[in-house]
Amino acid sequence: MASSLNLDMIRKKLQNLQTGEGRSKHLWKPEAGKNVVRIVPYQFNKENPFIELYFHYNIGKKKPLSLYTFGEPDPIQEFAEKLQETGNSEDWKLGKKIEPKLRVFVPIIVRGKEKEGVKFWGFGKEIYKALMDIMLDADYGDISDLTSGRDITVIYDTPEQAGNTYGKISVMAKPKETRATEDKEVA
């Protein structure tokens, strides 16, 4: 019986994993200044484009995904809570430092680079709240709708411009409804 495996595809995926290209080419970070993106529906959850993940920062070089993301007990989170309950301010600070932090990802199309396909944009609570406020505003509604949604202007100030470590990001919805793409190949 002949195998239906696509070995060329498997080789390509393995090469992407080994070179690290597979992860970064699907993630988007705003460039300094104005960027325009379109949030698109998430193929695995059409009701909500946002993907909430919790990570532990400040634990080694990697940022482990918290089991809290999946609604399961997380030993690192439990340890952080115990540290915070000791009454010692240094323990409290350490517990706060290692507790899981929310990072939200949303599928987007970058305007002017539509042919690159869907990317994922990751951000924290403030941008998440701002985007949800826009979506809950009756004047905007479902900004991710492929035919009548709205683009988002993402303004990124570099750390030097913002005078801090990470920079500053702000978002604004465009007032005009647009199609996600006119190109059938991209769609």
VMD Tcl script that builds the backbone (N, CA, C; Angstrom):
set m [mol new atoms 561]
animate dup $m
set s [atomselect $m all]
$s set {name element resname resid chain x y z} {
  {N N MET 1 A 0.846 -1.184 0.000}
  {CA C MET 1 A 0.000 0.000 0.000}
  {C C MET 1 A 0.890 1.246 0.000}
  {N N ALA 2 A 0.640 2.176 -0.889}
  {CA C ALA 2 A 1.441 3.384 -1.016}
  {C C ALA 2 A 1.071 4.379 0.082}
  {N N SER 3 A 2.073 5.072 0.600}
  {CA C SER 3 A 1.865 6.064 1.649}
  {C C SER 3 A 1.327 7.359 1.047}
  {N N SER 4 A 0.442 8.025 1.765}
  {CA C SER 4 A -0.098 9.300 1.293}
  {C C SER 4 A 0.613 10.482 1.934}
  {N N LEU 5 A 1.712 10.214 2.652}
  {CA C LEU 5 A 2.469 11.289 3.276}
  {C C LEU 5 A 3.152 12.151 2.228}
  {N N ASN 6 A 3.137 13.443 2.461}
  {CA C ASN 6 A 3.846 14.375 1.588}
  {C C ASN 6 A 5.209 14.629 2.235}
  {N N LEU 7 A 6.196 13.843 1.847}
  {CA C LEU 7 A 7.518 13.917 2.467}
  {C C LEU 7 A 8.204 15.253 2.204}
  {N N ASP 8 A 7.959 15.852 1.045}
  {CA C ASP 8 A 8.551 17.168 0.770}
  {C C ASP 8 A 8.029 18.207 1.754}
  {N N MET 9 A 6.741 18.155 2.036}
  {CA C MET 9 A 6.158 19.093 2.993}
  {C C MET 9 A 6.745 18.855 4.389}
  {N N ILE 10 A 6.897 17.605 4.784}
  {CA C ILE 10 A 7.453 17.288 6.100}
  {C C ILE 10 A 8.896 17.777 6.195}
  {N N ARG 11 A 9.687 17.586 5.123}
  {CA C ARG 11 A 11.075 18.079 5.104}
  {C C ARG 11 A 11.117 19.598 5.268}
  {N N LYS 12 A 10.214 20.294 4.577}
  {CA C LYS 12 A 10.168 21.760 4.648}
  {C C LYS 12 A 9.817 22.217 6.057}
  {N N LYS 13 A 8.827 21.570 6.672}
  {CA C LYS 13 A 8.434 21.925 8.042}
  {C C LYS 13 A 9.584 21.673 9.020}
  {N N LEU 14 A 10.278 20.556 8.851}
  {CA C LEU 14 A 11.422 20.251 9.704}
  {C C LEU 14 A 12.507 21.300 9.536}
  {N N GLN 15 A 12.777 21.693 8.308}
  {CA C GLN 15 A 13.788 22.714 8.060}
  {C C GLN 15 A 13.378 24.034 8.714}
  {N N ASN 16 A 12.109 24.409 8.604}
  {CA C ASN 16 A 11.628 25.636 9.237}
  {C C ASN 16 A 11.797 25.579 10.747}
  {N N LEU 17 A 11.516 24.431 11.351}
  {CA C LEU 17 A 11.684 24.286 12.801}
  {C C LEU 17 A 13.144 24.406 13.197}
  {N N GLN 18 A 14.016 23.819 12.409}
  {CA C GLN 18 A 15.438 23.836 12.741}
  {C C GLN 18 A 16.053 25.217 12.564}
  {N N THR 19 A 15.577 25.976 11.596}
  {CA C THR 19 A 16.137 27.305 11.354}
  {C C THR 19 A 15.402 28.389 12.139}
  {N N GLY 20 A 14.265 28.050 12.720}
  {CA C GLY 20 A 13.491 29.037 13.474}
  {C C GLY 20 A 12.616 29.907 12.595}
  {N N GLU 21 A 12.659 29.717 11.277}
  {CA C GLU 21 A 11.874 30.543 10.373}
  {C C GLU 21 A 10.377 30.287 10.519}
  {N N GLY 22 A 10.004 29.090 10.887}
  {CA C GLY 22 A 8.597 28.724 10.959}
  {C C GLY 22 A 7.816 29.571 11.932}
  {N N ARG 23 A 8.416 29.894 13.078}
  {CA C ARG 23 A 7.700 30.666 14.091}
  {C C ARG 23 A 7.634 32.136 13.721}
  {N N SER 24 A 8.769 32.725 13.450}
  {CA C SER 24 A 8.824 34.170 13.308}
  {C C SER 24 A 8.140 34.688 12.047}
  {N N LYS 25 A 8.048 33.896 11.004}
  {CA C LYS 25 A 7.432 34.423 9.790}
  {C C LYS 25 A 5.918 34.557 9.938}
  {N N HIS 26 A 5.337 33.955 10.966}
  {CA C HIS 26 A 3.901 34.055 11.183}
  {C C HIS 26 A 3.552 35.053 12.286}
  {N N LEU 27 A 4.557 35.612 12.924}
  {CA C LEU 27 A 4.319 36.606 13.966}
  {C C LEU 27 A 4.595 37.996 13.404}
  {N N TRP 28 A 3.803 38.962 13.836}
  {CA C TRP 28 A 3.959 40.332 13.362}
  {C C TRP 28 A 4.239 41.244 14.534}
  {N N LYS 29 A 5.187 42.138 14.328}
  {CA C LYS 29 A 5.457 43.199 15.293}
  {C C LYS 29 A 5.374 44.508 14.537}
  {N N PRO 30 A 4.735 45.502 15.123}
  {CA C PRO 30 A 4.615 46.775 14.409}
  {C C PRO 30 A 5.975 47.445 14.222}
  {N N GLU 31 A 6.094 48.130 13.105}
  {CA C GLU 31 A 7.279 48.945 12.849}
  {C C GLU 31 A 7.033 50.314 13.463}
  {N N ALA 32 A 8.090 51.063 13.694}
  {CA C ALA 32 A 7.953 52.407 14.264}
  {C C ALA 32 A 7.057 53.257 13.366}
  {N N GLY 33 A 6.174 54.020 13.978}
  {CA C GLY 33 A 5.249 54.875 13.249}
  {C C GLY 33 A 3.892 54.224 13.086}
  {N N LYS 34 A 3.211 54.599 11.992}
  {CA C LYS 34 A 1.854 54.085 11.747}
  {C C LYS 34 A 1.906 52.801 10.933}
  {N N ASN 35 A 1.116 51.828 11.366}
  {CA C ASN 35 A 0.932 50.566 10.673}
  {C C ASN 35 A -0.569 50.361 10.531}
  {N N VAL 36 A -0.986 49.748 9.451}
  {CA C VAL 36 A -2.411 49.478 9.279}
  {C C VAL 36 A -2.587 47.979 9.111}
  {N N VAL 37 A -3.472 47.415 9.939}
  {CA C VAL 37 A -3.740 45.981 9.913}
  {C C VAL 37 A -5.237 45.747 9.884}
  {N N ARG 38 A -5.605 44.546 9.516}
  {CA C ARG 38 A -7.001 44.139 9.553}
  {C C ARG 38 A -7.095 42.862 10.372}
  {N N ILE 39 A -7.849 42.891 11.447}
  {CA C ILE 39 A -8.102 41.683 12.224}
  {C C ILE 39 A -9.045 40.819 11.402}
  {N N VAL 40 A -8.714 39.534 11.292}
  {CA C VAL 40 A -9.553 38.609 10.537}
  {C C VAL 40 A -10.051 37.519 11.483}
  {N N PRO 41 A -11.115 36.826 11.117}
  {CA C PRO 41 A -11.624 35.756 11.986}
  {C C PRO 41 A -10.564 34.669 12.203}
  {N N TYR 42 A -10.564 34.089 13.396}
  {CA C TYR 42 A -9.652 32.992 13.720}
  {C C TYR 42 A -10.295 31.706 13.227}
  {N N GLN 43 A -9.588 30.970 12.392}
  {CA C GLN 43 A -10.193 29.803 11.738}
  {C C GLN 43 A -10.668 28.732 12.708}
  {N N PHE 44 A -10.122 28.682 13.921}
  {CA C PHE 44 A -10.521 27.653 14.873}
  {C C PHE 44 A -11.563 28.135 15.875}
  {N N ASN 45 A -11.920 29.415 15.824}
  {CA C ASN 45 A -12.963 29.952 16.689}
  {C C ASN 45 A -13.549 31.175 15.994}
  {N N LYS 46 A -14.545 30.970 15.184}
  {CA C LYS 46 A -15.151 32.057 14.399}
  {C C LYS 46 A -15.856 33.092 15.276}
  {N N GLU 47 A -16.192 32.716 16.517}
  {CA C GLU 47 A -16.921 33.625 17.403}
  {C C GLU 47 A -16.014 34.631 18.098}
  {N N ASN 48 A -14.710 34.361 18.148}
  {CA C ASN 48 A -13.787 35.231 18.874}
  {C C ASN 48 A -12.402 35.146 18.242}
  {N N PRO 49 A -11.896 36.240 17.676}
  {CA C PRO 49 A -10.580 36.164 17.032}
  {C C PRO 49 A -9.413 36.168 18.015}
  {N N PHE 50 A -9.661 36.487 19.268}
  {CA C PHE 50 A -8.582 36.624 20.243}
  {C C PHE 50 A -8.205 35.280 20.874}
  {N N ILE 51 A -6.914 35.060 20.996}
  {CA C ILE 51 A -6.384 33.844 21.613}
  {C C ILE 51 A -5.634 34.280 22.866}
  {N N GLU 52 A -6.152 33.917 24.033}
  {CA C GLU 52 A -5.536 34.301 25.299}
  {C C GLU 52 A -4.572 33.210 25.755}
  {N N LEU 53 A -3.329 33.586 25.967}
  {CA C LEU 53 A -2.313 32.668 26.471}
  {C C LEU 53 A -1.625 33.324 27.663}
  {N N TYR 54 A -1.278 32.507 28.638}
  {CA C TYR 54 A -0.564 33.009 29.817}
  {C C TYR 54 A 0.845 32.431 29.806}
  {N N PHE 55 A 1.831 33.309 30.014}
  {CA C PHE 55 A 3.232 32.900 30.005}
  {C C PHE 55 A 3.895 33.275 31.322}
  {N N HIS 56 A 4.908 32.523 31.667}
  {CA C HIS 56 A 5.761 32.862 32.805}
  {C C HIS 56 A 6.999 33.546 32.257}
  {N N TYR 57 A 7.163 34.801 32.600}
  {CA C TYR 57 A 8.366 35.529 32.215}
  {C C TYR 57 A 9.333 35.456 33.393}
  {N N ASN 58 A 10.561 35.795 33.174}
  {CA C ASN 58 A 11.570 35.847 34.243}
  {C C ASN 58 A 11.880 34.488 34.852}
  {N N ILE 59 A 11.722 33.431 34.056}
  {CA C ILE 59 A 12.114 32.094 34.502}
  {C C ILE 59 A 13.012 31.527 33.411}
  {N N GLY 60 A 14.293 31.663 33.573}
  {CA C GLY 60 A 15.220 31.166 32.557}
  {C C GLY 60 A 15.134 31.975 31.268}
  {N N LYS 61 A 15.705 31.416 30.210}
  {CA C LYS 61 A 15.757 32.123 28.926}
  {C C LYS 61 A 14.462 32.002 28.139}
  {N N LYS 62 A 13.745 30.921 28.320}
  {CA C LYS 62 A 12.492 30.710 27.587}
  {C C LYS 62 A 11.330 31.284 28.398}
  {N N LYS 63 A 10.200 31.431 27.737}
  {CA C LYS 63 A 8.987 31.925 28.396}
  {C C LYS 63 A 7.972 30.795 28.379}
  {N N PRO 64 A 7.971 29.944 29.410}
  {CA C PRO 64 A 7.068 28.787 29.379}
  {C C PRO 64 A 5.595 29.188 29.417}
  {N N LEU 65 A 4.804 28.453 28.656}
  {CA C LEU 65 A 3.363 28.636 28.644}
  {C C LEU 65 A 2.804 28.092 29.953}
  {N N SER 66 A 1.976 28.879 30.611}
  {CA C SER 66 A 1.385 28.468 31.879}
  {C C SER 66 A 0.265 27.467 31.654}
  {N N LEU 67 A 0.203 26.475 32.506}
  {CA C LEU 67 A -0.902 25.512 32.455}
  {C C LEU 67 A -2.236 26.193 32.752}
  {N N TYR 68 A -2.184 27.363 33.388}
  {CA C TYR 68 A -3.378 28.160 33.662}
  {C C TYR 68 A -4.118 28.467 32.356}
  {N N THR 69 A -3.387 28.581 31.244}
  {CA C THR 69 A -3.968 28.822 29.923}
  {C C THR 69 A -5.038 27.791 29.609}
  {N N PHE 70 A -4.827 26.554 30.051}
  {CA C PHE 70 A -5.734 25.451 29.740}
  {C C PHE 70 A -6.679 25.128 30.889}
  {N N GLY 71 A -6.716 26.010 31.902}
  {CA C GLY 71 A -7.595 25.796 33.037}
  {C C GLY 71 A -7.112 24.713 33.982}
  {N N GLU 72 A -5.832 24.403 33.934}
  {CA C GLU 72 A -5.265 23.358 34.787}
  {C C GLU 72 A -4.407 23.985 35.882}
  {N N PRO 73 A -4.224 23.279 36.992}
  {CA C PRO 73 A -3.362 23.800 38.052}
  {C C PRO 73 A -1.942 24.011 37.524}
  {N N ASP 74 A -1.357 25.141 37.903}
  {CA C ASP 74 A -0.013 25.493 37.456}
  {C C ASP 74 A 0.897 25.579 38.675}
  {N N PRO 75 A 1.868 24.671 38.800}
  {CA C PRO 75 A 2.732 24.679 39.986}
  {C C PRO 75 A 3.529 25.976 40.146}
  {N N ILE 76 A 3.898 26.621 39.047}
  {CA C ILE 76 A 4.636 27.886 39.162}
  {C C ILE 76 A 3.713 28.967 39.715}
  {N N GLN 77 A 2.475 29.001 39.241}
  {CA C GLN 77 A 1.507 29.977 39.744}
  {C C GLN 77 A 1.222 29.718 41.233}
  {N N GLU 78 A 1.073 28.454 41.593}
  {CA C GLU 78 A 0.817 28.116 42.998}
  {C C GLU 78 A 1.991 28.551 43.877}
  {N N PHE 79 A 3.213 28.351 43.395}
  {CA C PHE 79 A 4.396 28.781 44.144}
  {C C PHE 79 A 4.415 30.308 44.265}
  {N N ALA 80 A 4.066 31.013 43.182}
  {CA C ALA 80 A 4.017 32.479 43.201}
  {C C ALA 80 A 3.003 32.972 44.242}
  {N N GLU 81 A 1.847 32.309 44.306}
  {CA C GLU 81 A 0.822 32.692 45.281}
  {C C GLU 81 A 1.312 32.471 46.706}
  {N N LYS 82 A 2.015 31.350 46.946}
  {CA C LYS 82 A 2.555 31.079 48.284}
  {C C LYS 82 A 3.581 32.127 48.674}
  {N N LEU 83 A 4.421 32.528 47.728}
  {CA C LEU 83 A 5.397 33.581 48.005}
  {C C LEU 83 A 4.702 34.885 48.387}
  {N N GLN 84 A 3.631 35.210 47.688}
  {CA C GLN 84 A 2.928 36.466 47.932}
  {C C GLN 84 A 2.188 36.469 49.273}
  {N N GLU 85 A 1.928 35.287 49.825}
  {CA C GLU 85 A 1.189 35.182 51.084}
  {C C GLU 85 A 2.095 35.174 52.310}
  {N N THR 86 A 3.410 35.196 52.133}
  {CA C THR 86 A 4.323 35.091 53.278}
  {C C THR 86 A 4.351 36.335 54.144}
  {N N GLY 87 A 3.978 37.480 53.579}
  {CA C GLY 87 A 4.058 38.719 54.347}
  {C C GLY 87 A 5.387 39.437 54.148}
  {N N ASN 88 A 6.333 38.799 53.500}
  {CA C ASN 88 A 7.639 39.391 53.215}
  {C C ASN 88 A 7.555 40.134 51.883}
  {N N SER 89 A 7.978 41.392 51.851}
  {CA C SER 89 A 7.830 42.194 50.627}
  {C C SER 89 A 8.708 41.661 49.486}
  {N N GLU 90 A 9.882 41.121 49.797}
  {CA C GLU 90 A 10.747 40.557 48.746}
  {C C GLU 90 A 10.103 39.299 48.146}
  {N N ASP 91 A 9.505 38.466 49.004}
  {CA C ASP 91 A 8.800 37.279 48.503}
  {C C ASP 91 A 7.621 37.690 47.624}
  {N N TRP 92 A 6.892 38.725 48.070}
  {CA C TRP 92 A 5.748 39.198 47.308}
  {C C TRP 92 A 6.197 39.664 45.917}
  {N N LYS 93 A 7.280 40.432 45.853}
  {CA C LYS 93 A 7.799 40.922 44.573}
  {C C LYS 93 A 8.217 39.766 43.668}
  {N N LEU 94 A 8.894 38.767 44.219}
  {CA C LEU 94 A 9.312 37.617 43.432}
  {C C LEU 94 A 8.088 36.852 42.924}
  {N N GLY 95 A 7.093 36.660 43.790}
  {CA C GLY 95 A 5.862 35.984 43.376}
  {C C GLY 95 A 5.170 36.722 42.246}
  {N N LYS 96 A 5.123 38.044 42.358}
  {CA C LYS 96 A 4.500 38.868 41.313}
  {C C LYS 96 A 5.278 38.741 39.996}
  {N N LYS 97 A 6.585 38.656 40.117}
  {CA C LYS 97 A 7.459 38.578 38.940}
  {C C LYS 97 A 7.284 37.274 38.154}
  {N N ILE 98 A 7.021 36.164 38.856}
  {CA C ILE 98 A 6.936 34.866 38.163}
  {C C ILE 98 A 5.512 34.388 37.896}
  {N N GLU 99 A 4.508 35.117 38.413}
  {CA C GLU 99 A 3.139 34.686 38.133}
  {C C GLU 99 A 2.857 34.802 36.636}
  {N N PRO 100 A 1.909 34.028 36.117}
  {CA C PRO 100 A 1.643 34.061 34.673}
  {C C PRO 100 A 1.082 35.413 34.237}
  {N N LYS 101 A 1.539 35.861 33.067}
  {CA C LYS 101 A 1.089 37.136 32.501}
  {C C LYS 101 A 0.348 36.853 31.201}
  {N N LEU 102 A -0.732 37.594 31.007}
  {CA C LEU 102 A -1.561 37.432 29.823}
  {C C LEU 102 A -0.874 38.007 28.594}
  {N N ARG 103 A -0.896 37.236 27.526}
  {CA C ARG 103 A -0.458 37.692 26.200}
  {C C ARG 103 A -1.563 37.245 25.246}
  {N N VAL 104 A -2.048 38.163 24.452}
  {CA C VAL 104 A -3.162 37.888 23.553}
  {C C VAL 104 A -2.641 37.914 22.114}
  {N N PHE 105 A -3.112 36.966 21.325}
  {CA C PHE 105 A -2.742 36.911 19.914}
  {C C PHE 105 A -4.009 37.007 19.085}
  {N N VAL 106 A -3.890 37.663 17.935}
  {CA C VAL 106 A -5.033 37.816 17.040}
  {C C VAL 106 A -4.524 37.686 15.603}
  {N N PRO 107 A -5.290 36.978 14.749}
  {CA C PRO 107 A -4.879 36.884 13.351}
  {C C PRO 107 A -5.142 38.199 12.624}
  {N N ILE 108 A -4.168 38.620 11.833}
  {CA C ILE 108 A -4.289 39.886 11.099}
  {C C ILE 108 A -3.764 39.739 9.679}
  {N N ILE 109 A -4.161 40.679 8.860}
  {CA C ILE 109 A -3.549 40.897 7.555}
  {C C ILE 109 A -2.907 42.276 7.639}
  {N N VAL 110 A -1.645 42.373 7.258}
  {CA C VAL 110 A -0.945 43.656 7.272}
  {C C VAL 110 A -1.233 44.343 5.946}
  {N N ARG 111 A -1.796 45.532 6.011}
  {CA C ARG 111 A -2.129 46.272 4.791}
  {C C ARG 111 A -0.842 46.621 4.033}
  {N N GLY 112 A -0.909 46.408 2.730}
  {CA C GLY 112 A 0.251 46.618 1.875}
  {C C GLY 112 A 1.101 45.365 1.732}
  {N N LYS 113 A 0.841 44.366 2.592}
  {CA C LYS 113 A 1.579 43.099 2.553}
  {C C LYS 113 A 0.604 41.919 2.579}
  {N N GLU 114 A -0.552 42.112 1.988}
  {CA C GLU 114 A -1.599 41.087 2.011}
  {C C GLU 114 A -1.134 39.754 1.443}
  {N N LYS 115 A -0.257 39.792 0.451}
  {CA C LYS 115 A 0.210 38.554 -0.194}
  {C C LYS 115 A 1.017 37.678 0.759}
  {N N GLU 116 A 1.518 38.247 1.874}
  {CA C GLU 116 A 2.249 37.452 2.869}
  {C C GLU 116 A 1.308 36.572 3.676}
  {N N GLY 117 A 0.014 36.818 3.564}
  {CA C GLY 117 A -0.974 36.002 4.260}
  {C C GLY 117 A -1.217 36.461 5.688}
  {N N VAL 118 A -1.908 35.617 6.420}
  {CA C VAL 118 A -2.287 35.939 7.796}
  {C C VAL 118 A -1.088 35.805 8.718}
  {N N LYS 119 A -0.932 36.781 9.589}
  {CA C LYS 119 A 0.100 36.786 10.632}
  {C C LYS 119 A -0.626 36.819 11.983}
  {N N PHE 120 A 0.121 36.579 13.040}
  {CA C PHE 120 A -0.439 36.715 14.383}
  {C C PHE 120 A 0.264 37.850 15.092}
  {N N TRP 121 A -0.539 38.734 15.670}
  {CA C TRP 121 A -0.026 39.877 16.410}
  {C C TRP 121 A -0.244 39.601 17.892}
  {N N GLY 122 A 0.818 39.704 18.682}
  {CA C GLY 122 A 0.732 39.481 20.119}
  {C C GLY 122 A 0.851 40.784 20.884}
  {N N PHE 123 A 0.032 40.929 21.921}
  {CA C PHE 123 A 0.038 42.151 22.725}
  {C C PHE 123 A -0.474 41.849 24.128}
  {N N GLY 124 A -0.394 42.847 24.993}
  {CA C GLY 124 A -0.807 42.700 26.384}
  {C C GLY 124 A -2.225 43.194 26.645}
  {N N LYS 125 A -2.523 43.328 27.939}
  {CA C LYS 125 A -3.878 43.664 28.392}
  {C C LYS 125 A -4.395 45.002 27.880}
  {N N GLU 126 A -3.537 46.027 27.840}
  {CA C GLU 126 A -4.010 47.359 27.462}
  {C C GLU 126 A -4.523 47.394 26.027}
  {N N ILE 127 A -3.761 46.822 25.105}
  {CA C ILE 127 A -4.189 46.801 23.700}
  {C C ILE 127 A -5.416 45.896 23.551}
  {N N TYR 128 A -5.428 44.778 24.275}
  {CA C TYR 128 A -6.576 43.865 24.255}
  {C C TYR 128 A -7.842 44.609 24.663}
  {N N LYS 129 A -7.758 45.345 25.755}
  {CA C LYS 129 A -8.910 46.106 26.236}
  {C C LYS 129 A -9.337 47.156 25.202}
  {N N ALA 130 A -8.371 47.861 24.622}
  {CA C ALA 130 A -8.693 48.892 23.633}
  {C C ALA 130 A -9.399 48.292 22.420}
  {N N LEU 131 A -8.925 47.136 21.946}
  {CA C LEU 131 A -9.562 46.489 20.795}
  {C C LEU 131 A -10.962 45.983 21.137}
  {N N MET 132 A -11.132 45.431 22.338}
  {CA C MET 132 A -12.476 44.980 22.735}
  {C C MET 132 A -13.429 46.160 22.888}
  {N N ASP 133 A -12.933 47.294 23.414}
  {CA C ASP 133 A -13.773 48.494 23.519}
  {C C ASP 133 A -14.269 48.935 22.144}
  {N N ILE 134 A -13.366 48.876 21.151}
  {CA C ILE 134 A -13.762 49.239 19.788}
  {C C ILE 134 A -14.831 48.273 19.292}
  {N N MET 135 A -14.630 46.980 19.496}
  {CA C MET 135 A -15.571 45.981 18.991}
  {C C MET 135 A -16.932 46.057 19.681}
  {N N LEU 136 A -16.945 46.486 20.940}
  {CA C LEU 136 A -18.205 46.596 21.671}
  {C C LEU 136 A -18.928 47.916 21.403}
  {N N ASP 137 A -18.251 48.847 20.745}
  {CA C ASP 137 A -18.856 50.123 20.384}
  {C C ASP 137 A -19.805 49.883 19.211}
  {N N ALA 138 A -21.064 50.229 19.378}
  {CA C ALA 138 A -22.077 49.977 18.336}
  {C C ALA 138 A -21.737 50.681 17.027}
  {N N ASP 139 A -20.956 51.761 17.076}
  {CA C ASP 139 A -20.584 52.462 15.847}
  {C C ASP 139 A -19.591 51.668 15.007}
  {N N TYR 140 A -18.895 50.716 15.622}
  {CA C TYR 140 A -17.898 49.917 14.897}
  {C C TYR 140 A -18.342 48.474 14.711}
  {N N GLY 141 A -18.755 47.812 15.766}
  {CA C GLY 141 A -19.217 46.435 15.669}
  {C C GLY 141 A -18.103 45.458 15.349}
  {N N ASP 142 A -18.423 44.464 14.523}
  {CA C ASP 142 A -17.472 43.401 14.211}
  {C C ASP 142 A -16.429 43.907 13.211}
  {N N ILE 143 A -15.341 44.416 13.733}
  {CA C ILE 143 A -14.286 44.958 12.870}
  {C C ILE 143 A -13.548 43.859 12.120}
  {N N SER 144 A -13.738 42.595 12.535}
  {CA C SER 144 A -13.046 41.483 11.874}
  {C C SER 144 A -13.839 40.908 10.701}
  {N N ASP 145 A -15.047 41.395 10.467}
  {CA C ASP 145 A -15.862 40.885 9.362}
  {C C ASP 145 A -15.114 41.079 8.047}
  {N N LEU 146 A -15.039 40.017 7.249}
  {CA C LEU 146 A -14.229 40.062 6.023}
  {C C LEU 146 A -14.775 41.002 4.955}
  {N N THR 147 A -16.087 41.279 4.959}
  {CA C THR 147 A -16.646 42.153 3.928}
  {C C THR 147 A -16.978 43.548 4.428}
  {N N SER 148 A -17.316 43.691 5.713}
  {CA C SER 148 A -17.714 45.013 6.199}
  {C C SER 148 A -16.991 45.407 7.487}
  {N N GLY 149 A -15.827 44.844 7.713}
  {CA C GLY 149 A -15.061 45.188 8.908}
  {C C GLY 149 A -14.291 46.486 8.729}
  {N N ARG 150 A -13.398 46.731 9.650}
  {CA C ARG 150 A -12.625 47.979 9.613}
  {C C ARG 150 A -11.156 47.685 9.885}
  {N N ASP 151 A -10.322 48.467 9.254}
  {CA C ASP 151 A -8.891 48.362 9.505}
  {C C ASP 151 A -8.566 49.040 10.831}
  {N N ILE 152 A -7.422 48.682 11.365}
  {CA C ILE 152 A -6.938 49.259 12.618}
  {C C ILE 152 A -5.603 49.940 12.348}
  {N N THR 153 A -5.484 51.180 12.788}
  {CA C THR 153 A -4.196 51.859 12.730}
  {C C THR 153 A -3.477 51.560 14.034}
  {N N VAL 154 A -2.278 51.006 13.911}
  {CA C VAL 154 A -1.447 50.680 15.066}
  {C C VAL 154 A -0.280 51.662 15.054}
  {N N ILE 155 A -0.186 52.472 16.074}
  {CA C ILE 155 A 0.892 53.450 16.162}
  {C C ILE 155 A 1.900 52.953 17.187}
  {N N TYR 156 A 3.132 52.786 16.733}
  {CA C TYR 156 A 4.194 52.288 17.609}
  {C C TYR 156 A 5.263 53.355 17.787}
  {N N ASP 157 A 5.429 53.773 19.025}
  {CA C ASP 157 A 6.536 54.658 19.401}
  {C C ASP 157 A 7.643 53.786 19.959}
  {N N THR 158 A 8.844 53.938 19.457}
  {CA C THR 158 A 9.986 53.144 19.916}
  {C C THR 158 A 10.284 53.465 21.377}
  {N N PRO 159 A 11.087 52.626 22.047}
  {CA C PRO 159 A 11.462 52.933 23.432}
  {C C PRO 159 A 12.103 54.319 23.576}
  {N N GLU 160 A 12.911 54.716 22.604}
  {CA C GLU 160 A 13.542 56.041 22.662}
  {C C GLU 160 A 12.491 57.139 22.579}
  {N N GLN 161 A 11.503 56.965 21.678}
  {CA C GLN 161 A 10.451 57.965 21.524}
  {C C GLN 161 A 9.545 58.008 22.748}
  {N N ALA 162 A 9.252 56.832 23.308}
  {CA C ALA 162 A 8.326 56.750 24.440}
  {C C ALA 162 A 9.019 57.028 25.772}
  {N N GLY 163 A 10.352 56.949 25.796}
  {CA C GLY 163 A 11.088 57.182 27.034}
  {C C GLY 163 A 10.931 56.054 28.036}
  {N N ASN 164 A 10.793 54.813 27.530}
  {CA C ASN 164 A 10.683 53.669 28.427}
  {C C ASN 164 A 11.414 52.468 27.827}
  {N N THR 165 A 11.248 51.299 28.416}
  {CA C THR 165 A 11.968 50.104 27.980}
  {C C THR 165 A 11.356 49.438 26.757}
  {N N TYR 166 A 10.026 49.476 26.629}
  {CA C TYR 166 A 9.351 48.688 25.600}
  {C C TYR 166 A 8.753 49.493 24.456}
  {N N GLY 167 A 8.638 50.772 24.610}
  {CA C GLY 167 A 7.949 51.578 23.614}
  {C C GLY 167 A 6.487 51.723 23.997}
  {N N LYS 168 A 5.706 52.297 23.094}
  {CA C LYS 168 A 4.283 52.512 23.370}
  {C C LYS 168 A 3.489 52.199 22.102}
  {N N ILE 169 A 2.397 51.471 22.280}
  {CA C ILE 169 A 1.517 51.133 21.164}
  {C C ILE 169 A 0.130 51.677 21.457}
  {N N SER 170 A -0.467 52.283 20.447}
  {CA C SER 170 A -1.864 52.703 20.560}
  {C C SER 170 A -2.591 52.251 19.295}
  {N N VAL 171 A -3.904 52.090 19.407}
  {CA C VAL 171 A -4.704 51.602 18.287}
  {C C VAL 171 A -5.914 52.500 18.066}
  {N N MET 172 A -6.293 52.617 16.793}
  {CA C MET 172 A -7.494 53.358 16.417}
  {C C MET 172 A -8.170 52.608 15.277}
  {N N ALA 173 A -9.492 52.519 15.337}
  {CA C ALA 173 A -10.233 51.907 14.243}
  {C C ALA 173 A -10.455 52.939 13.157}
  {N N LYS 174 A -10.346 52.503 11.922}
  {CA C LYS 174 A -10.642 53.387 10.788}
  {C C LYS 174 A -12.155 53.574 10.723}
  {N N PRO 175 A -12.614 54.763 10.374}
  {CA C PRO 175 A -14.057 54.992 10.348}
  {C C PRO 175 A -14.771 54.321 9.174}
  {N N LYS 176 A -14.042 54.014 8.116}
  {CA C LYS 176 A -14.658 53.474 6.901}
  {C C LYS 176 A -14.616 51.953 6.885}
  {N N GLU 177 A -15.738 51.323 6.537}
  {CA C GLU 177 A -15.779 49.868 6.368}
  {C C GLU 177 A -15.067 49.498 5.075}
  {N N THR 178 A -14.323 48.385 5.107}
  {CA C THR 178 A -13.620 47.919 3.910}
  {C C THR 178 A -13.666 46.397 3.852}
  {N N ARG 179 A -13.379 45.848 2.680}
  {CA C ARG 179 A -13.237 44.407 2.518}
  {C C ARG 179 A -11.829 44.036 2.979}
  {N N ALA 180 A -11.675 42.842 3.526}
  {CA C ALA 180 A -10.357 42.395 3.961}
  {C C ALA 180 A -9.411 42.312 2.780}
  {N N THR 181 A -9.917 41.851 1.626}
  {CA C THR 181 A -9.102 41.769 0.415}
  {C C THR 181 A -10.017 41.662 -0.792}
  {N N GLU 182 A -9.545 42.188 -1.886}
  {CA C GLU 182 A -10.237 42.031 -3.160}
  {C C GLU 182 A -9.623 40.888 -3.963}
  {N N ASP 183 A -8.447 40.446 -3.574}
  {CA C ASP 183 A -7.696 39.412 -4.272}
  {C C ASP 183 A -8.207 38.037 -3.859}
  {N N LYS 184 A -8.818 37.308 -4.777}
  {CA C LYS 184 A -9.378 35.997 -4.469}
  {C C LYS 184 A -8.298 35.011 -4.020}
  {N N GLU 185 A -7.089 35.139 -4.568}
  {CA C GLU 185 A -5.987 34.246 -4.171}
  {C C GLU 185 A -5.613 34.460 -2.706}
  {N N VAL 186 A -5.581 35.724 -2.277}
  {CA C VAL 186 A -5.269 36.038 -0.888}
  {C C VAL 186 A -6.392 35.554 0.027}
  {N N ALA 187 A -7.644 35.777 -0.391}
  {CA C ALA 187 A -8.796 35.361 0.412}
  {C C ALA 187 A -8.766 33.853 0.612}
}
mol reanalyze $m
mol bondsrecalc $m
mol representation Tube
mol addrep $m
